[in-house]
Amino acid sequence: GWLFFSVSANHHLSKDGIRLSVCFVALFVHRTVGSIRSCPPGWTQFGSRCFSFNFQGKSWTDAENFCKSDGGNLASVHSEEEQLFLRDFIKKVTGEAKWAWIGGFDSVQEGVWMWSDGSIFDYKSWAPGQPDNADGIEHCLHMNFQDKWNDTPCSRLLPFLCSKNL
């Protein structure tokens, strides 16, 4: 929601016998967040973002487009805490450590990983020996490969994790 309020003050100035009245009006707009905002039904909050797991197998691109149509992106991961939350979240909703797309890709430039939501790729949780770009065609990132990340062909059909900001 939005909270609007205004502050006004009258100042009476006198210069050379002329009384000047100046009115200052300020409008402050403060966007309220936190306690009154929550994730939509079917989404789970962690930190300042909402996450959803989608069981339907899609290519990385189709999964990203699905997330965008729902107001988000494939999930980006920025800390060990987020990584563990997402791993546990997948286990909770599927009963296993299912492979799932998240938003990492290096299809623009090999070896330069980016997140589809545009955030900085500031955390990594690659499995040993990954990413390896096997056969030169692995440009998209999935999680839960030996409990970590792996690069794999973007055309592979996998379930996926979407995220969006609160």
ZATIDO-71431 format. One record per residue (C-alpha): x, y, z; residue in one letter; residue number from 1. Coordinates in steps of 0.001 Angstrom, whole numbers, m for minus. Layout:
<sites>
<site c1="X" c2="Y" c3="Z" guro="A" mikol="NUM"/>
...
</sites>
This chain:
<sites>
<site c1="0" c2="0" c3="0" guro="G" mikol="1"/>
<site c1="880" c2="3629" c3="m95" guro="W" mikol="2"/>
<site c1="907" c2="6089" c3="2781" guro="L" mikol="3"/>
<site c1="401" c2="9755" c3="1927" guro="F" mikol="4"/>
<site c1="842" c2="12668" c3="4256" guro="F" mikol="5"/>
<site c1="1715" c2="16329" c3="3918" guro="S" mikol="6"/>
<site c1="3541" c2="18849" c3="6014" guro="V" mikol="7"/>
<site c1="2958" c2="22572" c3="5673" guro="S" mikol="8"/>
<site c1="4428" c2="25542" c3="7459" guro="A" mikol="9"/>
<site c1="3765" c2="29252" c3="7194" guro="N" mikol="10"/>
<site c1="6654" c2="31644" c3="7523" guro="H" mikol="11"/>
<site c1="6038" c2="35351" c3="7921" guro="H" mikol="12"/>
<site c1="8969" c2="37420" c3="6807" guro="L" mikol="13"/>
<site c1="9333" c2="41132" c3="6999" guro="S" mikol="14"/>
<site c1="11652" c2="43084" c3="4747" guro="K" mikol="15"/>
<site c1="11476" c2="46845" c3="4260" guro="D" mikol="16"/>
<site c1="8096" c2="46936" c3="5972" guro="G" mikol="17"/>
<site c1="6536" c2="44473" c3="3527" guro="I" mikol="18"/>
<site c1="5139" c2="41360" c3="5071" guro="R" mikol="19"/>
<site c1="5701" c2="38260" c3="3000" guro="L" mikol="20"/>
<site c1="3875" c2="35041" c3="3594" guro="S" mikol="21"/>
<site c1="5480" c2="31937" c3="2260" guro="V" mikol="22"/>
<site c1="3815" c2="28601" c3="2404" guro="C" mikol="23"/>
<site c1="5841" c2="25473" c3="2049" guro="F" mikol="24"/>
<site c1="3986" c2="22323" c3="1277" guro="V" mikol="25"/>
<site c1="5657" c2="18986" c3="947" guro="A" mikol="26"/>
<site c1="4119" c2="15726" c3="m8" guro="L" mikol="27"/>
<site c1="5903" c2="12660" c3="1177" guro="F" mikol="28"/>
<site c1="5144" c2="9331" c3="m327" guro="V" mikol="29"/>
<site c1="6253" c2="6305" c3="1579" guro="H" mikol="30"/>
<site c1="5700" c2="2845" c3="232" guro="R" mikol="31"/>
<site c1="4960" c2="524" c3="3088" guro="T" mikol="32"/>
<site c1="6452" c2="m2950" c3="2976" guro="V" mikol="33"/>
<site c1="6910" c2="m5884" c3="5276" guro="G" mikol="34"/>
<site c1="4135" c2="m6743" c3="7631" guro="S" mikol="35"/>
<site c1="1224" c2="m5811" c3="5364" guro="I" mikol="36"/>
<site c1="2664" c2="m7425" c3="2221" guro="R" mikol="37"/>
<site c1="2590" c2="m11140" c3="1670" guro="S" mikol="38"/>
<site c1="3082" c2="m13615" c3="m1133" guro="C" mikol="39"/>
<site c1="146" c2="m14570" c3="m3342" guro="P" mikol="40"/>
<site c1="m1503" c2="m17968" c3="m2882" guro="P" mikol="41"/>
<site c1="746" c2="m20760" c3="m4125" guro="G" mikol="42"/>
<site c1="3924" c2="m18782" c3="m3397" guro="W" mikol="43"/>
<site c1="6219" c2="m19105" c3="m367" guro="T" mikol="44"/>
<site c1="8119" c2="m16214" c3="1180" guro="Q" mikol="45"/>
<site c1="11812" c2="m16229" c3="1999" guro="F" mikol="46"/>
<site c1="13407" c2="m12895" c3="2801" guro="G" mikol="47"/>
<site c1="12000" c2="m10197" c3="530" guro="S" mikol="48"/>
<site c1="10992" c2="m12574" c3="m2276" guro="R" mikol="49"/>
<site c1="8284" c2="m15090" c3="m3068" guro="C" mikol="50"/>
<site c1="9019" c2="m18490" c3="m4619" guro="F" mikol="51"/>
<site c1="6895" c2="m21077" c3="m6391" guro="S" mikol="52"/>
<site c1="7753" c2="m24558" c3="m7618" guro="F" mikol="53"/>
<site c1="6259" c2="m25680" c3="m10909" guro="N" mikol="54"/>
<site c1="6088" c2="m29427" c3="m11541" guro="F" mikol="55"/>
<site c1="5482" c2="m29272" c3="m15295" guro="Q" mikol="56"/>
<site c1="8651" c2="m30013" c3="m17258" guro="G" mikol="57"/>
<site c1="9637" c2="m27132" c3="m19532" guro="K" mikol="58"/>
<site c1="12731" c2="m26003" c3="m21383" guro="S" mikol="59"/>
<site c1="14690" c2="m23267" c3="m19589" guro="W" mikol="60"/>
<site c1="13330" c2="m20604" c3="m21982" guro="T" mikol="61"/>
<site c1="9725" c2="m21768" c3="m21652" guro="D" mikol="62"/>
<site c1="10116" c2="m21912" c3="m17861" guro="A" mikol="63"/>
<site c1="11490" c2="m18344" c3="m17801" guro="E" mikol="64"/>
<site c1="8606" c2="m17138" c3="m19977" guro="N" mikol="65"/>
<site c1="6127" c2="m18894" c3="m17676" guro="F" mikol="66"/>
<site c1="7658" c2="m17156" c3="m14639" guro="C" mikol="67"/>
<site c1="7558" c2="m13792" c3="m16459" guro="K" mikol="68"/>
<site c1="3872" c2="m14272" c3="m17271" guro="S" mikol="69"/>
<site c1="3311" c2="m14640" c3="m13519" guro="D" mikol="70"/>
<site c1="5224" c2="m11452" c3="m12667" guro="G" mikol="71"/>
<site c1="8605" c2="m12996" c3="m11890" guro="G" mikol="72"/>
<site c1="11614" c2="m14801" c3="m13299" guro="N" mikol="73"/>
<site c1="13320" c2="m18106" c3="m12798" guro="L" mikol="74"/>
<site c1="14820" c2="m17896" c3="m9310" guro="A" mikol="75"/>
<site c1="18208" c2="m16330" c3="m8704" guro="S" mikol="76"/>
<site c1="20246" c2="m17393" c3="m5666" guro="V" mikol="77"/>
<site c1="22407" c2="m14946" c3="m3717" guro="H" mikol="78"/>
<site c1="23447" c2="m16740" c3="m531" guro="S" mikol="79"/>
<site c1="23961" c2="m20123" c3="1080" guro="E" mikol="80"/>
<site c1="20790" c2="m19446" c3="3092" guro="E" mikol="81"/>
<site c1="18752" c2="m19015" c3="m95" guro="E" mikol="82"/>
<site c1="20349" c2="m22097" c3="m1648" guro="Q" mikol="83"/>
<site c1="19472" c2="m24231" c3="1389" guro="L" mikol="84"/>
<site c1="15955" c2="m22781" c3="1556" guro="F" mikol="85"/>
<site c1="15312" c2="m23609" c3="m2114" guro="L" mikol="86"/>
<site c1="16787" c2="m27098" c3="m1781" guro="R" mikol="87"/>
<site c1="14590" c2="m27793" c3="1253" guro="D" mikol="88"/>
<site c1="11571" c2="m26150" c3="m417" guro="F" mikol="89"/>
<site c1="11858" c2="m28515" c3="m3401" guro="I" mikol="90"/>
<site c1="12193" c2="m31531" c3="m1079" guro="K" mikol="91"/>
<site c1="9150" c2="m30379" c3="886" guro="K" mikol="92"/>
<site c1="6864" c2="m29997" c3="m2141" guro="V" mikol="93"/>
<site c1="8121" c2="m32989" c3="m4160" guro="T" mikol="94"/>
<site c1="9330" c2="m35419" c3="m1503" guro="G" mikol="95"/>
<site c1="12739" c2="m35659" c3="m3180" guro="E" mikol="96"/>
<site c1="15748" c2="m33648" c3="m4322" guro="A" mikol="97"/>
<site c1="14260" c2="m33071" c3="m7781" guro="K" mikol="98"/>
<site c1="16278" c2="m31351" c3="m10482" guro="W" mikol="99"/>
<site c1="14831" c2="m27908" c3="m11195" guro="A" mikol="100"/>
<site c1="15658" c2="m24955" c3="m13394" guro="W" mikol="101"/>
<site c1="16760" c2="m21745" c3="m11756" guro="I" mikol="102"/>
<site c1="17601" c2="m18532" c3="m13594" guro="G" mikol="103"/>
<site c1="21307" c2="m18942" c3="m14356" guro="G" mikol="104"/>
<site c1="22559" c2="m18972" c3="m17947" guro="F" mikol="105"/>
<site c1="25787" c2="m18404" c3="m19892" guro="D" mikol="106"/>
<site c1="24389" c2="m18433" c3="m23417" guro="S" mikol="107"/>
<site c1="25446" c2="m14830" c3="m24130" guro="V" mikol="108"/>
<site c1="29108" c2="m15565" c3="m23450" guro="Q" mikol="109"/>
<site c1="30447" c2="m19002" c3="m22519" guro="E" mikol="110"/>
<site c1="31563" c2="m19090" c3="m18890" guro="G" mikol="111"/>
<site c1="30001" c2="m15718" c3="m17987" guro="V" mikol="112"/>
<site c1="27019" c2="m16667" c3="m15857" guro="W" mikol="113"/>
<site c1="24089" c2="m14296" c3="m15413" guro="M" mikol="114"/>
<site c1="20690" c2="m14369" c3="m13741" guro="W" mikol="115"/>
<site c1="17568" c2="m13946" c3="m15870" guro="S" mikol="116"/>
<site c1="16184" c2="m11382" c3="m13390" guro="D" mikol="117"/>
<site c1="19176" c2="m9111" c3="m14077" guro="G" mikol="118"/>
<site c1="20612" c2="m9376" c3="m10566" guro="S" mikol="119"/>
<site c1="24338" c2="m9824" c3="m9967" guro="I" mikol="120"/>
<site c1="25684" c2="m13386" c3="m10107" guro="F" mikol="121"/>
<site c1="27298" c2="m12995" c3="m6686" guro="D" mikol="122"/>
<site c1="26946" c2="m16511" c3="m5266" guro="Y" mikol="123"/>
<site c1="27811" c2="m19942" c3="m6683" guro="K" mikol="124"/>
<site c1="27031" c2="m23487" c3="m5571" guro="S" mikol="125"/>
<site c1="28412" c2="m25631" c3="m8388" guro="W" mikol="126"/>
<site c1="28820" c2="m29383" c3="m7972" guro="A" mikol="127"/>
<site c1="32436" c2="m30612" c3="m8215" guro="P" mikol="128"/>
<site c1="33678" c2="m30340" c3="m11806" guro="G" mikol="129"/>
<site c1="30794" c2="m28055" c3="m12826" guro="Q" mikol="130"/>
<site c1="30064" c2="m26108" c3="m14885" guro="P" mikol="131"/>
<site c1="31700" c2="m28206" c3="m17608" guro="D" mikol="132"/>
<site c1="29756" c2="m27222" c3="m20761" guro="N" mikol="133"/>
<site c1="29711" c2="m30879" c3="m21857" guro="A" mikol="134"/>
<site c1="29640" c2="m31230" c3="m25648" guro="D" mikol="135"/>
<site c1="29678" c2="m27413" c3="m25843" guro="G" mikol="136"/>
<site c1="25897" c2="m27185" c3="m25402" guro="I" mikol="137"/>
<site c1="25284" c2="m26677" c3="m21669" guro="E" mikol="138"/>
<site c1="24231" c2="m23073" c3="m21085" guro="H" mikol="139"/>
<site c1="21480" c2="m23243" c3="m18465" guro="C" mikol="140"/>
<site c1="21595" c2="m23922" c3="m14738" guro="L" mikol="141"/>
<site c1="19638" c2="m26437" c3="m12710" guro="H" mikol="142"/>
<site c1="19885" c2="m27253" c3="m9026" guro="M" mikol="143"/>
<site c1="19907" c2="m30493" c3="m7026" guro="N" mikol="144"/>
<site c1="22719" c2="m32142" c3="m8978" guro="F" mikol="145"/>
<site c1="24589" c2="m33876" c3="m6122" guro="Q" mikol="146"/>
<site c1="22816" c2="m31288" c3="m3911" guro="D" mikol="147"/>
<site c1="24476" c2="m28495" c3="m5909" guro="K" mikol="148"/>
<site c1="24296" c2="m26791" c3="m9324" guro="W" mikol="149"/>
<site c1="25000" c2="m28129" c3="m12792" guro="N" mikol="150"/>
<site c1="24956" c2="m26716" c3="m16314" guro="D" mikol="151"/>
<site c1="22848" c2="m28648" c3="m18799" guro="T" mikol="152"/>
<site c1="21303" c2="m28102" c3="m22249" guro="P" mikol="153"/>
<site c1="18570" c2="m25448" c3="m22099" guro="C" mikol="154"/>
<site c1="16235" c2="m27678" c3="m24131" guro="S" mikol="155"/>
<site c1="16012" c2="m30276" c3="m21333" guro="R" mikol="156"/>
<site c1="12515" c2="m30480" c3="m19853" guro="L" mikol="157"/>
<site c1="12662" c2="m29860" c3="m16103" guro="L" mikol="158"/>
<site c1="10389" c2="m28545" c3="m13364" guro="P" mikol="159"/>
<site c1="11385" c2="m25070" c3="m12213" guro="F" mikol="160"/>
<site c1="11451" c2="m22444" c3="m9486" guro="L" mikol="161"/>
<site c1="10031" c2="m18977" c3="m10073" guro="C" mikol="162"/>
<site c1="10697" c2="m15983" c3="m7845" guro="S" mikol="163"/>
<site c1="9386" c2="m12461" c3="m7580" guro="K" mikol="164"/>
<site c1="9897" c2="m9575" c3="m5210" guro="N" mikol="165"/>
<site c1="7365" c2="m8898" c3="m2477" guro="L" mikol="166"/>
</sites>
